[in-house]
Amino acid sequence: MALTRRELGREIRNLMRASRTATLSTGLAIADAWPYGSMVTVAVDFDAAPLLLFSGLSDHTRNLEADNRASLLFVAPSRHRNPQRGPRVTILGKMRKTRKPEHAQRFLAMHPEAALYAGFGDFDFYRMSVERAHWVGGFAQAQWLRGRDVSSEALAGKSVAESALEIIEHMNADHADAVDLYARSLLKRRGSGWRMTGIDPDGADLERNGRFARLCFPESIIDAGQARDVLVALAAAARRK
Protein backbone atom coordinates (compact mmCIF):
# COMPACT_ATOMS: atom_id res chain seq x y z
CA MET A 1 0.00 0.00 0.00
CA ALA A 2 1.36 3.42 -0.97
CA LEU A 3 2.15 5.84 1.84
CA THR A 4 0.22 9.10 2.16
CA ARG A 5 2.24 12.31 1.88
CA ARG A 6 1.97 12.75 5.65
CA GLU A 7 3.30 9.24 6.25
CA LEU A 8 6.01 9.70 3.65
CA GLY A 9 7.07 13.00 5.20
CA ARG A 10 7.52 11.24 8.51
CA GLU A 11 9.52 8.43 6.88
CA ILE A 12 11.81 11.04 5.38
CA ARG A 13 12.29 12.85 8.68
CA ASN A 14 13.06 9.59 10.45
CA LEU A 15 15.71 8.75 7.85
CA MET A 16 17.24 12.22 8.15
CA ARG A 17 17.20 12.25 11.96
CA ALA A 18 18.85 8.83 12.16
CA SER A 19 21.74 10.01 9.97
CA ARG A 20 24.91 11.64 11.30
CA THR A 21 26.40 12.21 7.85
CA ALA A 22 25.14 13.14 4.40
CA THR A 23 26.52 13.94 0.96
CA LEU A 24 26.50 17.67 0.27
CA SER A 25 26.37 18.84 -3.36
CA THR A 26 27.28 22.40 -4.32
CA GLY A 27 28.39 24.19 -7.48
CA LEU A 28 32.18 24.45 -7.64
CA ALA A 29 32.85 28.21 -7.61
CA ILE A 30 36.32 27.92 -9.14
CA ALA A 31 35.21 25.72 -12.05
CA ASP A 32 32.03 27.11 -13.67
CA ALA A 33 29.74 25.62 -10.98
CA TRP A 34 30.52 22.02 -11.84
CA PRO A 35 28.69 19.69 -9.38
CA TYR A 36 30.88 19.07 -6.34
CA GLY A 37 30.09 16.44 -3.70
CA SER A 38 31.49 16.18 -0.18
CA MET A 39 30.73 14.13 2.91
CA VAL A 40 29.56 16.28 5.83
CA THR A 41 28.34 15.75 9.37
CA VAL A 42 24.77 16.88 9.94
CA ALA A 43 22.12 17.25 12.61
CA VAL A 44 18.42 17.93 12.05
CA ASP A 45 16.50 20.71 13.76
CA PHE A 46 13.09 20.30 15.39
CA ASP A 47 11.35 21.42 12.18
CA ALA A 48 13.45 19.04 9.99
CA ALA A 49 15.88 21.71 8.75
CA PRO A 50 19.44 20.31 8.43
CA LEU A 51 22.11 21.94 10.61
CA LEU A 52 25.79 21.89 9.67
CA LEU A 53 29.15 23.26 10.79
CA PHE A 54 31.54 24.44 8.06
CA SER A 55 35.04 25.81 7.94
CA GLY A 56 35.47 28.93 5.84
CA LEU A 57 38.51 27.24 4.29
CA SER A 58 36.57 24.34 2.77
CA ASP A 59 35.61 24.25 -0.90
CA HIS A 60 31.94 23.72 -0.20
CA THR A 61 31.80 26.83 2.02
CA ARG A 62 33.35 28.95 -0.74
CA ASN A 63 30.86 27.42 -3.17
CA LEU A 64 27.96 28.42 -0.93
CA GLU A 65 29.24 31.97 -0.68
CA ALA A 66 28.87 32.20 -4.46
CA ASP A 67 25.54 30.31 -4.66
CA ASN A 68 23.80 29.12 -1.49
CA ARG A 69 21.65 26.54 -3.27
CA ALA A 70 22.61 23.00 -2.28
CA SER A 71 21.38 19.45 -1.84
CA LEU A 72 21.95 16.85 0.86
CA LEU A 73 21.68 13.14 0.16
CA PHE A 74 20.74 10.99 3.17
CA VAL A 75 21.08 7.22 2.73
CA ALA A 76 19.74 4.65 5.18
CA PRO A 77 22.13 1.77 5.98
CA SER A 78 21.16 -1.25 3.92
CA ARG A 79 22.18 -4.91 3.82
CA HIS A 80 20.54 -5.51 0.46
CA ARG A 81 22.71 -7.19 -2.15
CA ASN A 82 21.59 -4.42 -4.50
CA PRO A 83 22.05 -1.16 -2.53
CA GLN A 84 19.49 0.57 -4.76
CA ARG A 85 16.77 -1.36 -2.93
CA GLY A 86 17.46 0.71 0.19
CA PRO A 87 15.72 4.02 1.02
CA ARG A 88 17.33 7.43 0.54
CA VAL A 89 16.26 11.04 0.18
CA THR A 90 17.77 14.13 -1.41
CA ILE A 91 16.86 17.44 0.23
CA LEU A 92 17.11 20.62 -1.86
CA GLY A 93 17.35 24.01 -0.20
CA LYS A 94 19.37 27.10 0.59
CA MET A 95 22.17 27.32 3.16
CA ARG A 96 22.39 30.30 5.48
CA LYS A 97 24.66 31.04 8.42
CA THR A 98 23.05 30.92 11.83
CA ARG A 99 24.27 32.26 15.15
CA LYS A 100 21.31 31.02 17.19
CA PRO A 101 22.59 29.16 20.29
CA GLU A 102 19.85 26.54 19.99
CA HIS A 103 21.13 25.53 16.55
CA ALA A 104 24.68 25.12 17.84
CA GLN A 105 23.38 23.17 20.84
CA ARG A 106 21.37 20.81 18.66
CA PHE A 107 24.32 20.15 16.36
CA LEU A 108 26.82 19.62 19.20
CA ALA A 109 24.46 17.21 20.97
CA MET A 110 24.71 15.00 17.87
CA HIS A 111 28.42 15.70 17.30
CA PRO A 112 30.03 16.46 20.68
CA GLU A 113 33.53 16.07 19.23
CA ALA A 114 32.89 19.18 17.12
CA ALA A 115 32.99 21.31 20.29
CA LEU A 116 36.80 21.13 20.02
CA TYR A 117 36.77 23.42 16.97
CA ALA A 118 33.27 24.93 16.78
CA GLY A 119 34.51 28.07 18.52
CA PHE A 120 37.33 28.71 16.07
CA GLY A 121 37.00 31.93 14.11
CA ASP A 122 36.87 30.25 10.71
CA PHE A 123 33.96 27.93 11.60
CA ASP A 124 30.27 28.83 11.30
CA PHE A 125 27.01 26.97 11.80
CA TYR A 126 24.62 26.77 8.86
CA ARG A 127 20.93 25.99 8.58
CA MET A 128 19.45 24.62 5.37
CA SER A 129 15.89 25.32 4.26
CA VAL A 130 13.85 22.39 2.97
CA GLU A 131 12.50 23.51 -0.41
CA ARG A 132 11.97 20.14 -2.11
CA ALA A 133 12.69 16.48 -1.44
CA HIS A 134 13.27 13.53 -3.74
CA TRP A 135 12.45 10.27 -2.01
CA VAL A 136 13.49 6.84 -3.23
CA GLY A 137 11.96 4.09 -1.11
CA GLY A 138 13.68 1.30 -3.03
CA PHE A 139 14.27 0.17 -6.58
CA ALA A 140 11.91 2.03 -8.96
CA GLN A 141 10.09 3.73 -6.06
CA ALA A 142 10.74 7.45 -6.41
CA GLN A 143 8.74 10.65 -6.05
CA TRP A 144 9.18 14.37 -5.50
CA LEU A 145 7.68 16.15 -2.50
CA ARG A 146 7.29 19.78 -1.50
CA GLY A 147 9.33 21.03 1.41
CA ARG A 148 6.26 21.49 3.56
CA ASP A 149 5.37 17.82 3.08
CA VAL A 150 8.54 17.04 5.02
CA SER A 151 8.50 19.81 7.61
CA SER A 152 4.82 20.58 8.28
CA GLU A 153 4.28 17.96 11.00
CA ALA A 154 7.55 18.89 12.69
CA LEU A 155 6.53 22.56 12.83
CA ALA A 156 3.70 21.57 15.14
CA GLY A 157 6.24 20.43 17.73
CA LYS A 158 7.38 23.87 18.92
CA SER A 159 6.39 22.94 22.46
CA VAL A 160 8.71 19.92 22.30
CA ALA A 161 11.60 22.21 21.35
CA GLU A 162 10.86 24.51 24.26
CA SER A 163 10.77 21.60 26.72
CA ALA A 164 13.53 19.45 25.21
CA LEU A 165 16.33 20.30 27.64
CA GLU A 166 14.09 19.76 30.67
CA ILE A 167 12.86 16.42 29.31
CA ILE A 168 16.40 15.22 28.57
CA GLU A 169 17.72 16.19 32.01
CA HIS A 170 14.73 14.54 33.71
CA MET A 171 15.12 11.28 31.79
CA ASN A 172 18.86 11.03 32.45
CA ALA A 173 18.61 11.96 36.12
CA ASP A 174 15.44 10.11 37.15
CA HIS A 175 14.82 7.45 34.52
CA ALA A 176 18.24 6.23 33.44
CA ASP A 177 16.95 2.65 33.69
CA ALA A 178 14.27 3.43 31.08
CA VAL A 179 16.84 4.95 28.71
CA ASP A 180 18.92 1.77 28.99
CA LEU A 181 15.79 -0.26 28.27
CA TYR A 182 15.08 1.75 25.13
CA ALA A 183 18.57 1.03 23.85
CA ARG A 184 18.86 -2.63 24.83
CA SER A 185 15.32 -3.94 24.46
CA LEU A 186 13.86 -1.82 21.66
CA LEU A 187 16.98 -0.99 19.64
CA LYS A 188 19.01 -4.15 20.35
CA ARG A 189 22.07 -2.18 21.46
CA ARG A 190 24.55 -3.49 24.01
CA GLY A 191 25.78 -2.14 27.33
CA SER A 192 24.52 0.04 30.14
CA GLY A 193 24.87 3.75 30.73
CA TRP A 194 22.99 5.02 27.70
CA ARG A 195 22.00 8.69 27.87
CA MET A 196 19.35 10.70 26.10
CA THR A 197 21.00 13.53 24.19
CA GLY A 198 18.11 14.87 22.15
CA ILE A 199 14.35 14.73 21.67
CA ASP A 200 12.15 16.11 18.87
CA PRO A 201 8.63 15.54 17.53
CA ASP A 202 9.65 12.27 15.84
CA GLY A 203 11.87 10.54 18.40
CA ALA A 204 14.86 10.70 20.72
CA ASP A 205 18.63 10.46 20.33
CA LEU A 206 20.62 8.14 22.62
CA GLU A 207 24.39 7.92 23.18
CA ARG A 208 26.85 5.67 25.02
CA ASN A 209 30.64 5.95 24.81
CA GLY A 210 30.54 7.72 21.47
CA ARG A 211 27.99 5.37 19.93
CA PHE A 212 24.63 6.77 18.90
CA ALA A 213 21.17 5.28 18.47
CA ARG A 214 17.89 6.70 17.24
CA LEU A 215 14.61 5.87 19.01
CA CYS A 216 11.68 6.60 16.66
CA PHE A 217 8.29 7.31 18.19
CA PRO A 218 5.25 5.36 16.91
CA GLU A 219 3.62 8.69 16.00
CA SER A 220 4.84 12.27 15.90
CA ILE A 221 4.19 14.33 19.04
CA ILE A 222 3.40 18.02 19.43
CA ASP A 223 4.01 18.88 23.09
CA ALA A 224 5.72 17.88 26.33
CA GLY A 225 2.63 16.02 27.57
CA GLN A 226 2.67 13.75 24.55
CA ALA A 227 6.42 13.31 25.00
CA ARG A 228 5.85 12.01 28.51
CA ASP A 229 3.07 9.67 27.36
CA VAL A 230 5.11 8.12 24.54
CA LEU A 231 8.23 7.70 26.70
CA VAL A 232 6.20 5.95 29.39
CA ALA A 233 4.55 3.70 26.80
CA LEU A 234 7.88 2.81 25.20
CA ALA A 235 9.40 1.97 28.58
CA ALA A 236 6.47 -0.35 29.30
CA ALA A 237 6.88 -2.00 25.89
CA ALA A 238 10.59 -2.45 26.54
CA ARG A 239 9.93 -4.12 29.91
CA ARG A 240 7.44 -6.51 28.32
CA LYS A 241 10.13 -7.59 25.86
Rosetta blueprint (number, residue, H / E / L):
1 M L
2 A L
3 L L
4 T L
5 R H
6 R H
7 E H
8 L H
9 G H
10 R H
11 E H
12 I H
13 R H
14 N H
15 L H
16 M H
17 R H
18 A L
19 S L
20 R L
21 T E
22 A E
23 T E
24 L E
25 S E
26 T E
27 G E
28 L E
29 A L
30 I L
31 A L
32 D L
33 A L
34 W E
35 P E
36 Y E
37 G E
38 S E
39 M E
40 V E
41 T E
42 V L
43 A E
44 V E
45 D L
46 F L
47 D L
48 A L
49 A L
50 P E
51 L E
52 L E
53 L E
54 F E
55 S E
56 G L
57 L L
58 S L
59 D H
60 H H
61 T H
62 R H
63 N H
64 L H
65 E H
66 A H
67 D L
68 N L
69 R E
70 A E
71 S E
72 L E
73 L E
74 F E
75 V E
76 A L
77 P L
78 S L
79 R L
80 H L
81 R L
82 N L
83 P H
84 Q H
85 R H
86 G L
87 P L
88 R E
89 V E
90 T E
91 I E
92 L E
93 G E
94 K E
95 M E
96 R E
97 K E
98 T E
99 R L
100 K L
101 P H
102 E H
103 H H
104 A H
105 Q H
106 R H
107 F H
108 L H
109 A H
110 M H
111 H L
112 P H
113 E H
114 A H
115 A H
116 L H
117 Y L
118 A L
119 G L
120 F L
121 G L
122 D L
123 F E
124 D E
125 F E
126 Y E
127 R E
128 M E
129 S L
130 V L
131 E L
132 R E
133 A E
134 H E
135 W E
136 V E
137 G E
138 G E
139 F L
140 A L
141 Q E
142 A E
143 Q E
144 W E
145 L E
146 R E
147 G H
148 R H
149 D H
150 V H
151 S H
152 S H
153 E H
154 A H
155 L H
156 A L
157 G L
158 K H
159 S H
160 V H
161 A H
162 E H
163 S H
164 A H
165 L H
166 E H
167 I H
168 I H
169 E H
170 H H
171 M H
172 N H
173 A H
174 D H
175 H L
176 A H
177 D H
178 A H
179 V H
180 D H
181 L H
182 Y H
183 A H
184 R H
185 S H
186 L H
187 L L
188 K L
189 R L
190 R L
191 G L
192 S L
193 G L
194 W L
195 R E
196 M E
197 T E
198 G E
199 I E
200 D E
201 P L
202 D L
203 G E
204 A E
205 D E
206 L E
207 E E
208 R E
209 N L
210 G L
211 R E
212 F E
213 A E
214 R E
215 L E
216 C E
217 F L
218 P L
219 E L
220 S L
221 I L
222 I L
223 D L
224 A H
225 G H
226 Q H
227 A H
228 R H
229 D H
230 V H
231 L H
232 V H
233 A H
234 L H
235 A H
236 A H
237 A H
238 A H
239 R H
240 R H
241 K L
